Amino acid sequence: MTEPVRGRPYSRGQTRYGTRTRKPVIYLPVTCEGRLVGYLWASAADDGLSAGFHPKIDEEIFRDDISRLMGTGFWADRLRESFQQDLLPRDGIRHWIGESEHSSYGGVAANARESTADSSAELWNQLNPTVPFDPDPSYEPLIQDGEYPDGSRAHPPEPAMPISTYPDEAVGELVFLTASLRGSVIGYVWAAAADDAAGWLPLAEAGPDGVVAGGLWRSRLMGAYSEGLTPLAALRRMRILRNPAEDTFGRIEPDATEQRIASLQDLRNRSGYRGR
């Protein structure tokens, strides 16, 4: 097997692959109990910067907003792990071939075959011909795979999607709240005590439940960021927001006690989670 290429020219501050490309992609089928539930895709070119997951909307598990959030959040976290290993996008999706299948969100079979499509949008249209890829065309990023629409390069390379949430690396002390699901801890929502960072950290023992729950808690942090809240204010609001699917994403009790820890690395050690 060819050794994966590591070390990509990503932008400073970028913490994940870009989520769009106008250029050709490779893709792998994601199946669950033999059913196709979506495609894991990546930029085909050596200088590609993007990778993502497209859910198959007409599958029962992905028909509503909550289930799509859960599934895309699960695969986004897996791709985040690939990014943190400094893998090319295409090696980042191949990394998950043959890994154990999630009971709801599937996996990439050991004998899965790669295919190609002209772009991430063309692949979406192939998978979901009756569902628009971009309900709001203004959402489409100007820079994709480090290029403008005319093909000219952005220098230095820029993220394919603007970062629209708090940084997920922190310096110094953290404040955190514990989220639980069916009586068991599944992870921590944290904010830097004197920095501009905040994030979600799943508990390793929670397995896929902690990873899936990150879809909700990260989306809430994105909402707080867009409203201009400080990380600590965003964290404290988590205690008053009710969760419409607490049996899936867990909850933070309204009277939950804020805890403090010396650093993000200490919280990672406490969680036992190998990703970020």
HELIX and SHEET records of a PDB file:
HELIX    1   1 GLU A   60  PHE A   62  5                                   3    
HELIX    2   2 ASP A   65  GLN A   84  1                                  20    
HELIX    3   3 PRO A   89  ARG A   94  1                                   6    
HELIX    4   4 SER A  120  LEU A  127  1                                   8    
HELIX    5   5 PRO A  137  TYR A  139  5                                   3    
HELIX    6   6 ALA A  204  ALA A  206  5                                   3    
HELIX    7   7 PRO A  208  SER A  226  1                                  19    
HELIX    8   8 PRO A  231  ARG A  237  1                                   7    
HELIX    9   9 GLU A  246  PHE A  249  1                                   4    
HELIX   10  10 LEU A  264  SER A  271  1                                   8    
SHEET    1   A 4 ALA A  51  PRO A  55  0                                        
SHEET    2   A 4 ARG A  35  SER A  43 -1                                        
SHEET    3   A 4 VAL A  25  CYS A  32 -1                                        
SHEET    4   A 4 SER A 115  ALA A 117 -1                                        
SHEET    1   B 4 ALA A 198  PRO A 202  0                                        
SHEET    2   B 4 SER A 184  ALA A 192 -1                                        
SHEET    3   B 4 LEU A 174  LEU A 181 -1                                        
SHEET    4   B 4 GLN A 259  ILE A 261 -1                                        
END                                                                             
